[in-house]
Amino acid sequence: MHVMKQLGLVAGTVTLGLNAMPHTALAQTDLPLIERTKLFGNPTKAGAQISPDGKWISFIAPRDGVLNVWVAPTGDLSAAKPLTAEKSRPIRGSFWSPDSQQVMFVNDKGGDENFLLYGVDVATGAQKALTPFPKTAVRLIGSSTTIKDRLLIGLNNRDPRWHDVYLLEPATGRLTLMMKNDGFAGFLADDGLHLRMAVKPRADGGSDYFRINDGQVETTPFVSYGLDDSLTTSPAGYTVDGKTLYWIDSRNRDTAGLFAQDAATGKMTLLADSPKADIGSALADPKTGRIQAYAVNYLRTEYVPLDGSIKADLAFLKAQNKGQFGIGSRTDDDSKWIVGFDPVTAPASTWLYDRHAKTLKQLYVSRPELEGAPLVAMHPQEIKARDGLTLVSYLTLPKDADPAGTGKASHPVPMVLFVHGGPWARDGFGYNGYHQWLANRGYAVLSVNYRGSTGFGKKFISAGDLQWGRKMHDDLIDAVDWAVKQGVTTPDKVAIMGGSYGGYATLAGLTFTPKEFTCGVDIVGPSNLFTLLQTIPPYWEAGKQQFYKRMGDPTTDAGRTMLKDRSPLTFADRIERPLLIGQGANDPRVNVRESDQIVAAMEAKKIPVTYVVFPDEGHGFARPVNNIAFNAVAENFLKPCLGGRAEPVGGAIKASTGVVKAGAQNVPGLAMSEIGSSLAAR
């Protein structure tokens, strides 16, 4: 339902100061360098889903080097066959049709996020575009455990701002219009595929929920809340009988609790809550829709049973000691589950759990090439901001600085502050390819849930309102200060890196606090908040007021002044430390203009910058060859800044679509690599 809920001196010239570290990453020379391809290449298998009838398991795996959908009988994964044949754009997830006859997936073209829905018949292999409309982003609105041949979807092919509701028959592709949408952010359906509620954005950034009766939307809201609750309150689905509606709800409280609402009377009953974190998700009985357990993620994710129905199952899975576990799909009869285990210091594995036999059968390891690799532990931390706010953070240390894996640095090492995007999202505990990559190169890695991050209550989110480049940035600086005081690093050896908002934070770090960081890596980060808000996709219309209230309102003089003052582009002439920028040319969220603008401003002032653009990518790099290429540039950019290790650039850029538009000479080995005509020398 939530629209907002889904980085001076040329590189190589930085020298160590008087407080230089007594040990550098050179102490890791006897530690194997984990190849970029093993960390960022295609997984061997991922995304397993069991069919509702329990007969099949689908998963994502490479076919001719591109991720595609495969399917196998539940009892024999070795008999898997590919169902799709995408040649360039990877398929990154799939789900089963309710009748178990088709595997369905969405995909876009070149990162434009115009996601279309496709279905592939398991028996025949025939693939059909179920929403064959240009410039359309499909949404799944409702599915059923009792109605097997239909789904409810939303399509914005009539008006790009709003999704009309259609009944889809996957077997035939037939679409039947159920409700025309002229201003609703979303809809909620019950198991009978009846539309029960519509949600409309409010001028204050909140939402109003209206009941729907016989296809007519009532005029008086059934539920209302303002901006403070907008990212922490949403319905969590009906029971199959339609009598109970579950909510994850923060109204009249701080952290979001799990509530059951009587659909007829509106009475709310609190089922569960946590004083430190929001209820993050819930597990519901496939047969009844009744919630059986919930998950809370403060430092780590923990499942908590609500009753005895799956209590023994959760205890059994926890007792396996295979790492943090997550429960994926479940069969209609609830006899079999797909379960993933993440040990962090070894690659994640996926298993088939038989509830009746209480047995686990391993299906696959996602990245078997990392088995035996020198992966390191991740350590949750609670860091205090200058105003007393607690920032849940995650620290990863290179092996030479923490050989016993205690989370305490034996000596300071260079550090990368790796900032999450969103900003209305969060970092969490678990295997993180970027943490492992950077730690293997000799760096400590710190990821911080700065104010505005989700999962820690609405007050924590609201503390970030209108604080882009201010208190949100102060939190990052406070975390760096903490790391210095803890002996993790020294002030002259800290880089900042991140994507999306993390890219903005990188640009903010190099402009608002130009001497704080040794260098920065910005991936698809906005530089001009005013133009960012001008170019957001039209189907984000429902969330526009939330953006304005939480970032700054471009329709008012005061808001425009604030947005200009918080835009790194305004202060590009302050940059004095090395900067690397990566951008997808088709990015619909952070338009390529955001990177073009700040690169042009820096070049006009003769400030060095390295800029890589990928013409077939959007908001981030979905194609592994492109991701590997940018990371090849990034680690060779970081090496002279921080003193760590790097695998040579080699032919990584040539293998990708990347175009180095500026500053190849600033990255060792980049100008001389085999990049052919893709190098735009400047």
N, C-alpha and C positions, 0 to 999 in steps of 0.2 A: 504494500500500500504506500510505502514511503518513497517519494521520488529521490530523496537525498541519501536514503539507506541502501546498496547495490549495496646544479645542482649548481694593474700593477706589475705582479711578477710572472714571468713566463715559466711554464712548467720546466723543472730542472734547475732553476736558479735558487730554490729554497735551501738554506743551509741550517745545520743544527746550531742552537744557541748554547749559552753557558750551562743551561740545565738539560743538556742533551741526555738522552736515555743511555744508561750504561750497557744495555743490551738492545739489539735491533732484531729485525726479522731474520738477519743472517744466521742467528742461532738456530733457525729452523732448516738449515740447508740439508740436514740429514732426514728431514721429513718429506715424504713424497708429495709432489705438487699434484693436486687433483685436477685433472684436465677439465677445461670448461665444458667440453662436450658431455662429460659424465654428470655434471651438475645441471646444465641448462639444455641439453639435448632432449630429444623425445623420451618420455618414459617408455619402458618396455610394455607395460599395461597400466591402465588407470581407470577410475570411474565405474567400477563394477556395479551393475544393477541386476537384481533377480526379478524375473517376470512375475506378475501377480499370481499366476497359476503354479509357479515354482519349477517349471520345466526347463527354463532357459536362463542363462546368464549373459548379459551383454557387457561389453567393456570398450574402452578406447585404446587403440594400439596403432603403431605405424603400419602403413601399407605403402610401399615404394617411397618411404621416407616422410610421409604425411600422415598425421593422426586421422584415423577413420574408425567407424563403428564395426565391431566384430561381435559374433554371437556363438555360443557353444551350449551343448546340453549341460544341464546342471551337474551331472555326474562325471563329465569328461571334458575338461577345458582344453585338452590336447586336440579335440575334434573341432576347435573353433574355425569359423570361416568369416572372411570379411563381408560386410553387408554394403558398405559404401566405397566410393572410389574418388574421393576428393583429391585433386592434383596439386593444389597450392595452399588453400586456406584450411588450417587444421580444424577438425571438429573437436570441441573441448568438453562436451558433455552430452548425455542422452538420457531418455526416460522411456518407459514402456507405455504403450496404449493400454487402457484398462482391460481389454480383452486378451492381452498377451499375444496379439497377432502381429503387431508392428513395433519396431523400435523407432522412436521419434527424436528429432534433434533440431536445433536452430543453428543457423550460420549466417554470416554477413559476407560482404565483399570488401576486401582490403581494409578492414577495420572501420567501415563507415557506420557500424552499429544499426544498420537497417536489417534486423534479424528476421529471416523468413523461417517458417516451420516446414519440416520435411518428415515424411514417414516412409519406412522401408518394410515391406512385407517379409517376415522371417521365412516363410515357406518358399516364396518365389524369388526373393531378392529384388523385386520391383520397387523402385524408388519414385515417390511422387512429391512434387512441391505442393503443399497443402494451402499455402498462402502466397500464390504467385503474383504478388503485386509490387511494383517498384516503389522505392522510398517508403517502405512500411516496416514498422517494428512490432512484431507480434508479442502479445502477452498471454500467458496461461491464466485464466480466471478461475476455472473450477473443473474438478474431475470427481468421479464417483466410484465407490466400491460396489455399488449395486447396479448401476447403469453402465454397461460395459462398452457400448458402441458409440458413445458421444463424449465430447468435451466442450467446455465453454472457453472461448478465446476472445481476446480483444484485438481489434485492427484499427490502425489510424490512417488507412488509405483514403478515407473521405476528407478528414480534417487532420492534418499532422499533429495537432495539439491534443486531440482527444481520441480515445479508443472506444469505438462502437463494439457492442457485445454480440458475438455470433455463436450459434451452436454448430459445432463441427462434427461430421461423421468421418472419422479417419479412413474407413474402408473405401469410401467413394470420393472423398474430398468435398462432399456437399456442404455448403455454408448457408445457414439460415439466420437472418438478422433477428436478434432478440430484443435489443434496445439501442436506439440511437443516443449518442452521448454528446451533449453540448455543455460540458463544464464540470464533469465529475472526474475526480482523480483516480477512482477505481471502484470495484464492485465486489461483493462477497456473496457466494452461492452456497447452498447446502448440498447434502449428498444426493438429493433429487434433482440437482442442477437447476433449482429455482433460484433466481436472483432474490436475495433477502435484504441486502443493504447496499446503499451507494454512499460514497464519501466525497465531500466537496471541500476544496480548499477555502480557507477564510482569509480575510484581508489582514488579520493579525498574525498570520503564519500558522494558525491552528487548523483544525478540521471539524466539520460537522458530518455526522452519520445519520442517514435517513433510511427508514424502513421502506421496503418495496412490497406492495400488495397488488397481486394480479397485474404485474407489469407497470404499475403506477407508483411513482416516487412520492412519498408523503411530503408535505410542505414544512412540517415541524421536525427539527432534528430529534433523533432518539438518543444520541450521545454527542456531546460537544466538548472540545478542549482547545486551549490556546497554544501559543508558541512553545511554552516551557515543556509541555507534554508531547509535542509533535513528533519527537524522535524516540520516545519511550513508551508510547501507547498505540496498540493496534490489535485488532481481533486475531485470534489464533485458530479459528475454525469452529464449526458446529459438530455436535455428535450426529451420528447417522440418523437418529430419529428426529433431528432438528429442534429438540426441546432445550438444549443447552448450547450456549455460545461461550467459548473461552476467550479470555482477553489476557494479554500481557500489558499491564496497566500501571501507570505511575501517578494517576490523579490522586490528589490529597495525600501524597507521600513523596519520597525521593526516588528510591530504587523501584524499578518496575516489578510488581508481583504478578503471580498467576491467579486469575480469578475465573470463576464459573458464573455465568449470568443466565438466569431463567429467561428464556426468549419471550415468554408470554408476559411476565410481570416486570421484567427488568431488574429484579433483585440480584445483587452481586454478592458472591461468597468468596472470600480469600482462601486459596488453596495452599499457596507457598510463597515465600519471599526470602530475601537475603539482605542483611544490613549493608553489605559492601558492594554488591553487584546486582545488575538487573537479571531477572530470569531471561535466559537467552533463547531457549527453545524447549520443545516438549515432545514426548513420545506418546503417540495415541494408538489405541487398539485398532487394528485395521478393520475389525468386524463391527465395532460399535462407535468408534471415534472418541471413546472416552480416554482422557489423558491418564496415562499410567505412571509417568515419570517426567522429570524436568531436568534441565541442565543449567548450571550456574558457572560462569567463567569469571573468576576474579584473577588469581594468579595462574590457575590452570582450570580446565574444564572438568567439572564433576557432575555425574548423573546422580539424581536423588529419586528413589521410588516414592510414589504417592500411596501405593497400596501394595498388597502382596502378589499381584498378578505377574510382575516381571522382576520382583525384588531378587529372587534367587538367580535369575539370568544375569542381572547387573553384577551381583556379587561374584558369580562364576567368571565373568569376563575380567573383572578387576583382579581376581586372584591369579590370572594367567601371568601377570608381571611382564607383559610384553610391551609396556609403554602405555601412554594415554590412548584410550580407545574411543572410537566413534561408531555409532550405529547408522548404517545406511538404509537401504531398502529392505522391506519385509514382505513375505508372501501374504496373500489374502487370508489364508488359514493360520497365519502367524507361526508356522512351524519352522521356518528358516529365515535367517537374517544374514545380510552382508555386514561384516564388521571390519573396521580398519584399526590397526595398531601402529602407533608412532613412538618408537623408542628414542628418537632424536639423534642418538649417536650411531644409528644404523638406519638403513633405508626402511621406509614404511612398508607394511605388508597388509594384504587383504585376505580375509578368511570367510568361509561359509560356516555359519553356526547353526547346528541342528538343536533346536530347543528341547525336543523330546529325548534325544540320546545324550544331550549335554556334551556334544563333541564339536571340535573345531577342525576344519580341513582347510589348509592353506591353498589359496587360489593362485596367488602370485606375489612377488616382491616388485614394487614399482620401478625401482632402479637397482637391479642386481649388480650392476657394474660398480656400485658404491659399497658393496659388501666387503669388509676388510679395509676400507679407506679410513684415513685418520680423521674421522668426524669427531666433533667435540660437543660438550654439553652446553645447554642453554640454562641460564640461571635467572629466575624471576627476582626482581628487586622492587622495593618500595622506596622511592626517592621523594624527599620533601621539597616542594617549591618554596620560593622566598616568602609567600604569603601563607604557608602552612598546608597547602593542598597536597595530597598524596598522589604521586605519579607512578602508577604501576608500569614497570619497565622490564626489559629483558636484555641481559648481558651475556655475550659469548666471548670467550677468551681463547687466544691461540695456545696450542699445546705447550710451547716453551715457556709461556707465562703462567700456566696453570697445569702442570703435568699430572697432578692428582685429580683434576676435575672438581675442585672444591668451590670454584667461583670467586676465589680470592687471588688476586694477581701477586705473583712472587716478585715482579718488577714491572715498571711501567713500559708500555709498548705504544706504538701509534694506534689511534682509534678512528673508526668511522662511525659517526652519528647517523644512523639509518632511519629516516623519518617516514612514517606511513602516510598514505594518501587519504583522501576523503574530503575534508578532514573528519567527517562524521563517520568514522570507522574506528578500528582499534588493532593494535598488535596483540598477538597471543603467543602462548607457549607451544612449541613443537618444532619439528624439523623445518628449517628455513634455508633454502639454497643460497641466498645472499649472505646470511650469517656464516654458513659453512665455507663458502668461497672466500670471503674476506678474511676470516680467521685463518684459513689455510695459507693465505698470502702473508700472514704475520700481523694482522690487525685485531685489536679488540673491536667488538661491534656492540653498539648500544642502541636499542630501539625504545622510544619513550611514548607512552600514552599521555600526551600533553592535553591540557584542558580543551574541551570541545570533542574529545574522543568519546565514542559510545561504549556502553556496557557498565558504566560506573555510577549511574543515576543521573537524573535530569539536572541537578545543580551543577554537576561536573561539566555537562554539555553546555549549559547556559553560561558558565564561567568563561567560555570562549566566544560568546556573542560579541561581535564588533571588535574582536581582539586579534584579527589576522595581523601578523607582523608586530604585535605588541605583547600582551601577556602570554599568548600561545607561543611566541618566540622566546619570551623570558623563560618559559618552562624548559625549553631545549637548552638554553644557556645554563640554567640551574643544574640540569642533568650532567652537562659537561663538567661544571664545577665539582659536582659530587664525584665524578669519575677521577678527576685530578686529586681530590682529597683522599680518595680510596687507594691511590697509588696505581690505578689502572693505566693512566696515561699522563702526559705532561701538556701544558697549555699550547705549546708550539707545534704539536703533532696531532691535531684533530681535523679531520675532513668531515664535511656534511654532504649527505647524499640522499636522494629519495625521488619518488615518482608522484605526479599529480600534485596534491597539496605538498607532498614531500619535496617535489621540485620547486614549488613556490617557496618553501621553507629554506631551500638551498639558496635561491636567489635573494631571499630576505636576509639570510645570514651573511652573504657577501656584500650586500648594500647597506643594510641597517646597522650591522656590526662587522665592518669590513676587516677588522684585525683579529676577530675571534677564531676564524677557521683558516687552516693552511691552504685549503682548496675545496672545490665543490663540484658535485656531479648532479645535474638537473635533468630529470627524465620527464618529458611532457608536462612541465610545470608552467603555470600562468605567470606572466610578467606584468600584465596590465589588467587590474581587476575590473576596470570599466569595460574594456573590450571583451574580457572573459564573459561578463554577464550579457553582453550584446549578442554573443554567438553561441549561447547554450542551445541544445537541440530543442525544436518546437514542442516535442512531446514531454519536455520537462516543465511545461507551462504551469502545471498544478503545484509545482514546488517553488515557483518564482518568488512568492512573498516570503517563504522561509529563507531563501538566499538573501533577499534584501534585508530582512530583519537580523540575520546572523552575520552578514558581511558588510553591508552598507547599501543604501538605497540610491540607485543611479537616477531616479526620477526627481530627486530633491537636490538643492544646492549643497546642503550640508552633507548629504550622502556622496555626491560627486567629489566634494573636497576630501572626504574621508578615503574614498576609493583611490584617488590620486595619491594621497599621502601614504597609503599602505601598499602601493604598487612599486615593486623593485625597479621597473622601467624608469620611474621618475628620478631615481638616484643611481642610474647605471654608471654615471661618471665616478662614483665612489669605489667601484670595484677595483681592487688592487691585488687580488689573489687569483691563481689559475682557476678557470671555469671550463667545464665540459658540459655540452648540452646535447641531448638526444631527443628526437621528435618524430612522430608519425605524421606523414603528410595529410592523411585522411581523418585525423582526430576530430570527432564531432563535439567533444567536451572541451578540450583545450586546443583551439584552432592553431594550426601551424603558424599563424601570424603572431601568436604569443612568443614563440621562440625567435621568429624572424625579426620582430621589433627590437628585442634586447640585443641580439647579435648586431643588427645594424647600428644601434646606439653605441655599442662598444667599439665597433670598427670605426665609426665616425670620430671617436675620441682616441683611436689608435690603442685601445686596450685589448690585449690578446684574449682570444676565445677560440675554443675548438667546437665545431658544430657538425653533427651527423644527422641526416634526414633519411628516413626510410619511406619510399613512395608507395609501398603497399601495406602500410601499417596505420593504425589508428591510435587509440589511447593506451599506449604500451605496445610491446612487441610480441605478437602471438606466434609468429613463425620462429622456430628455434634457431635457424641460421641467422636471423636478424638479431635475436636476443644474444646469441653467442658473439656475434660481430660487435655489438655495442659494448658488451662486457669485456671483449678483448681490448677495445680502445680504453675502456674505463680502468682496467687494472694496470695498463701501461701508462695511463695518465696519473694514477695514484702512486705508482712506484717512485718517481723522483720527488713527489710531494711529501710522502710519508716514509719512504725508505724500506718498503716491503718488497715482496717477490712478485713476479709476473711471468706468466706464460707468454712468449712472444706473440705479437699480433698475427704474424704469418699470413696465411691466405684467408683469414676470417672475413675481412671486408669484401674481398673479391667473391667469396662464396655467397654473400648476401646481396640485397638490393641497396645497401647503404651508400649514400653519397656524402662524402666529406666536403661540406660547403665552406668551411673555414678552419684554419689553424692546424692542418695536418702536421706542420713542422713543430708544433708544441708537444706532441706525444711521441716518445721514442719508438722508432720502428714503423710509425704509421705512414709517413711520407714515402718510405722506401718499400712498403709492402705492395703486394701485387693487386693494386686496385684499379688498374686500367683506366678506362674512360670515366669511371665513377668518381674519380678524384677531381674536384674542382679546385685547382691550385689557386691560392691567393697569397 
